[in-house]
Amino acid sequence: MTRRDDGAAARNVKVETVKGAAIAPLLSALAALRISVFREFPYLYDGDAAYEQTYLQTYVSAADAAVIIAQDGADIIGASTCLPLAVETPNIQAPFAGQDLSKIFYFGESVLAPAYRGQGIGVKFFEAREAQARATGHTTTAFCAVQRAENHPARPADYAPLDDFWHHRGYTKQPHLTCQMSWRDLGEAAETHKTLVFWTKSL
């Protein structure tokens, strides 16, 4: 794909919310996109296509789940996932023990091809996921982000975390809400545990 400058890429992108069985034909493309984007810092994810498609199948089968798709023509160049926290895995639910999980909507991830970043598509992802949360009766949205050491050897010199962007979308970092996930980093022989911290917003 040829990279286009001056915002032309974003102007030609269609963003839509896809639900249920309509997600299934997109799984292969979504898996490939996730693997490609999550190789970057801070995730450094050494992905596996078979695992990815199994993971993404959750969004096909879970009630009220959705995938927000960004397409440039026939190409899927971005995606963002969401579903009720009540149907997420126990490790993601655990930080919210004692709260009414039926009111919390969880944002899984957003991935976007590099040529399309910084042009407003990420904002549309948040708007669409929040719309899905409201439409399904949820009053809080939440997502989590991996924590990496400031001196991590793979940290690019020009790396800028997304904290400011998330603050501008109305999210508050909750350092006391953390979960553990495991995956294999690039160059690692086995999976290792990572700590992720939550951000939340009241709708």
Buried (B, 14 or more C-beta within 10 A) or exposed (E): EEEBEEEEBBEEBEBEBBBBEBBBEBBBBBBBBBBBBBBBEBBBBBBBEEEBBEBBEBBBEBEBBBBBBBBBEEEBBBBBBBBBBBBBEEEBBEBBEEEEBEBBBBBBBBBBBEBBEEBBBBEBBBEBBBBBBEEBEBBBBBBBBBEBEEEEEEBEEEEEEBEEBBEEBBBEBBEEBBBEBEBBBBEEEEEEEBEBBBBBBEE
